[in-house]
């Protein structure tokens, strides 16, 4: 499973104006259900919040990867937010977050879940790509950056 397979340009929002972790999670839910209207907003939100209670998904360097398990119809779904201003996300390095990749995987998916998380962690540990994403002006540009990055690692 590749990031390209789970993230479409219409599941990316840039210059999102939010002021809290809760609002970020709500925006992820809104973007997810806009593209996947068969999913249940409350289930997605509760799954993301439950995971955050276990420990922040803020991985450092201004990046968070909130993720959860839901009834997705058997497919993994990615959504991406580029925040207008960085917010506190209780990240492991204590720094505010401005890049957020939300991941939803089927409830019974374990290996795929871990595989995608590993790829996302590798992607977002690349400071150069993160800087380019921060400078991107459109969802299409962000999608192209992620797609190009994925292509170079394979």
Secondary structure, 3 states (H helix, E strand, C coil): CCHHHHCCHHHEEEEECCCCHHHHHHHHHHHHHHHCCCCCHHHHHHHHHHHHHHCCCEEECCEECCEEEECCCCCCEEEEEEEEEEECCCCCCCCCEEEEEEEEEECCCCHHHHHHHHHHHHHHCCHHHHHHHHHCCCHHHHHHHHHHHHHHHC
